[in-house]
Amino acid sequence: MPKNNNSAASKQKKRNKPKKKSLLYRLFKFFFALMIIGAVLAACAGGALYLHFSQNLPQISSLADYRPPIVSTVYSDDGRKIGEFFKERRIVIPLEQMPPMLLKAFVAAEDSRFYKHAGTDFLGILRAMIKNIEAGAIVQGGSTITQQVTRSFLLTREKSYERKIKEAILARRIDKAFSKEEVLYLYLNQIYLGHGAYGVEAAAQNYFGIHASQMTLAQCSILAGLPQAPSRYSPFHHWEKAKARAVYVLNRMFDEQYITNMEVAKAVSELDTLDIKPRRNLYMEQIPNYTEYVRRYVEDKYGQEMLLTGGLTITTAANIEMQKIAREVIEKGLRDLDKREGYRGPLEHIQPEQIEGFSAELPQEPPAADSIVKGVVVSIADDDKLAMVRMGASMGTLVIADMKWARKPNLDIAPYDWGGTIQRISQALEVGDVIEVKIKEKAEDSDLYSVALEQEPKAESALLCIETETGHVKAMVGGRDFNSSKFNRAYQSRRQPGSAFKPIIYSAAIDKGYTPATILHDTAVVFNDSSNDFTWKPQNYKEKFHGKTLLRDALAQSRNVPTVKIMQDITVPYVIDYARKFGITSNLSPDLSLALGSSGLSVLELVQAYSVFANQGFYIEPCFVTRITDREGNVLEEYTHNSRKAIDQSTAYVMTHLLQGVVEHGTGWRIKALNRPAAGKTGTTNDLYDAWFVGYTPRLVTGVWVGYDNERPMGKGETGSRAASPIWLDFMQQALKDKPVRVFPVPEGVDWAKIDAETGLLAIPESKKTVFECFKQGTAPTKYTPRPGEVEEASDLFRNDLIQ
């Protein structure tokens, strides 16, 4: 029995065993099926999500035509950069112009698996997370270079999971459609690298003052360290952080076997000697008045968007050296004028006990020679004719000879009327006066500086210079300081030219039959306008009359009354029409006051008018911009010599000869110091509001205006001869330095004759004063001056009897 029982039990076990195996098998099949279903569902969900997020994504095809906003650049006449206009300061360059180490630096720092992944790098994201946790800061980013390109070009910078998913999808698409080199080209030209620089070329110029192609490994590492946080790693503001970040980049390059350990050490050593340039503002540094004119011109013609994003290349006629000279001579001329007007007093006055604290707030570094700095008077010794001035941590000595000009302002008394100097320092200064001084020199074997009293000029000036034969505007300065006033007085302002307008009237008279030898009457005259109950009695500058005078002398001495009489004879409408031939477009007064320059003109208008005389009767349109090309190099415009005949060549030469007389014998006498042929005319308005000198040589035509913006007097004696012509002379002396001397060419149609200066007729041996005069052909006098005792007819002496 037991045997049977055991046998039965054994059989029962055998029967139960297959049932257990079948259960496990079924459970396995169930879970496997569940996993398959889950995977399918996950795949479906993923596919659905992909379809959802891939809908309405930007087209990556737009990257193939990469046309980002780029800088429009302005150049001087010799190809030097003088200005940039942009929304984003970006300069696009091909990969071939980037050093290979620059590409490797960015790849090592930003995306070491760039050449291995397909746009997104999950392994890289995991590694970045670990590195950041270890460092306790963000030292690596999780986004690939391709993802950064996607974000920059195609998506917003919104922080959301949806944006990250879209970014990954687009990155993979870009990786399939573009080569790795094309992606790098987009990335390195698009990326923001701080301080307004977009792309590596703009950044290289910003930080190092060189092109990207010239960068060393150390410089490359600085740029490659910036994308994560351009402000935090700014080489300008946070050098130590920037340097540490650069070292990290170099180590990453070593880890990726791009560089050797020796190259790392050399680059790290170079980091300590890098010269980080301050960001330059070429627009403000170089010739802002001129560049601002160009900006307005281009914006008006092509639109703001084209100017700021179109990458235009704008070549101008501007000469940097002449611009610099113009600024310097205006500064000197205005300071000289300011001193002649007198000393307005200290900037402020402080008590003796405040001097120490005040001085501590001033710059403490030693002042540079010729610089103008602020200081405080700490002592005065009239007997020694000496004052001590503290300038921060430095001390200066101010002697009476360097401040004799500091009289109290009095516009009714000219300096030369009373000696123009003070005798004691205490007449102008007190201890505690805060003043401006110019550093002259440092005394030998002493820490003391020799200084001169200065003050900020209040008057303004403008200068414009045109190259005679081409019409190229070589220099234009619209005011003393562009930073304090953007208003360009060279072309935006309209000021009365006074006698500087007279050459146009005299030229009109020459074409109406007058000659340089015509006798005019400088005698009193009264004009009555009964309809307006107005009486006008024109006066000469010093309220004197000179009787009979040659036309030449009337212009040279800037006589008002003869000019008004000429105007009345040839008529106001004729003069206005005549002026239009010279390019003058401003409104001109339709009355006789126009003879005295009563209508406001710009410096540009008057200079271009005088250029007609210099160019033998031809009007050449002034040229500021010589050429503009677009980003592809297509020429949008190019200056061509645009000239037209305005007046006869003979008339132009006669006027040049007359205006040379203004320089040789008249109000422009200071210009004789130029020591080369020059012609020009002074201009001074009523109440001494405006002072002008406009003149020319065979090479350059230049105009200078001086005055106050609020149209107040400059002081007794501050005429065009005194206030403006020295600035003109100083400019032309430097601009023409080392240039060969030229003479004014004499055209056909001009006759010469020796004239008796008293009668305007041909000279005789008994003539007391003679002039070798030029005339338009056929207009020279044919009669000789009567010999002493001869009776002559009035008609032989006078062209006509102008208004008596």
Sequence and secondary structure as in RCSB ss.txt:
>XXXX:A:sequence
MPKNNNSAASKQKKRNKPKKKSLLYRLFKFFFALMIIGAVLAACAGGALYLHFSQNLPQISSLADYRPPIVSTVY
SDDGRKIGEFFKERRIVIPLEQMPPMLLKAFVAAEDSRFYKHAGTDFLGILRAMIKNIEAGAIVQGGSTITQQVT
RSFLLTREKSYERKIKEAILARRIDKAFSKEEVLYLYLNQIYLGHGAYGVEAAAQNYFGIHASQMTLAQCSILAG
LPQAPSRYSPFHHWEKAKARAVYVLNRMFDEQYITNMEVAKAVSELDTLDIKPRRNLYMEQIPNYTEYVRRYVED
KYGQEMLLTGGLTITTAANIEMQKIAREVIEKGLRDLDKREGYRGPLEHIQPEQIEGFSAELPQEPPAADSIVKG
VVVSIADDDKLAMVRMGASMGTLVIADMKWARKPNLDIAPYDWGGTIQRISQALEVGDVIEVKIKEKAEDSDLYS
VALEQEPKAESALLCIETETGHVKAMVGGRDFNSSKFNRAYQSRRQPGSAFKPIIYSAAIDKGYTPATILHDTAV
VFNDSSNDFTWKPQNYKEKFHGKTLLRDALAQSRNVPTVKIMQDITVPYVIDYARKFGITSNLSPDLSLALGSSG
LSVLELVQAYSVFANQGFYIEPCFVTRITDREGNVLEEYTHNSRKAIDQSTAYVMTHLLQGVVEHGTGWRIKALN
RPAAGKTGTTNDLYDAWFVGYTPRLVTGVWVGYDNERPMGKGETGSRAASPIWLDFMQQALKDKPVRVFPVPEGV
DWAKIDAETGLLAIPESKKTVFECFKQGTAPTKYTPRPGEVEEASDLFRNDLIQ
>XXXX:A:secstr
 HHHHHHHHHHHHHHHHHHHHHHHHHHHHHHHHHHHHHHHHHHHHHHHHHHHHHTT   GGGGGS    B EEEE
 TTS EEEEE SSEE    GGGS HHHHHHHHHHH TTTTTSSS  HHHHHHHHHHHHHHTS  S SS HHHHHH
HHHTS    SHHHHHHHHHHHHHHHHHS HHHHHHHHHHH B STTEESHHHHHHHHHSS GGG  HHHHHHHHT
STT TTTT TTT HHHHHHHHHHHHHHHHHTTSS HHHHHHHHHHHTT        HHHHS HHHHHHHHHHHHH
HH HHHHHHB  EEEE   HHHHHHHHHHHHHHHHHHHHHH     SEE  GGGHHHHHHTS  S   TT EEEE
EEEEEETTTTEEEEEETTEEEEEEGGGSTT     TTS HHHH S  S GGGT  TTEEEEEEEEEE TTSSEEE
EEEE     EEEEEEEETTT BEEEEE SS TTT    TTTT  B  GGGGHHHHHHHHHTTT  TT EEEE   
 EEEGGGTEEE    TTS   EEEEHHHHHHTT HHHHHHHHHHH HHHHHHHHHTTT  S   SSGGGGGT S 
B HHHHHHHHHHHHTTTEEE  BSEEEEE TT  EEEE    EEE S HHHHHHHHHHHHHHHHHSTTGGGGGG 
S  EEEEEE GGG EEEEEEE SSEEEEEEEE TT     TT  IIIIIHHHHHHHHHHHTTT         SSE
EEEEEETTTSSB  TT SSEEEEEEETT S  SB   TT    HHHH S     
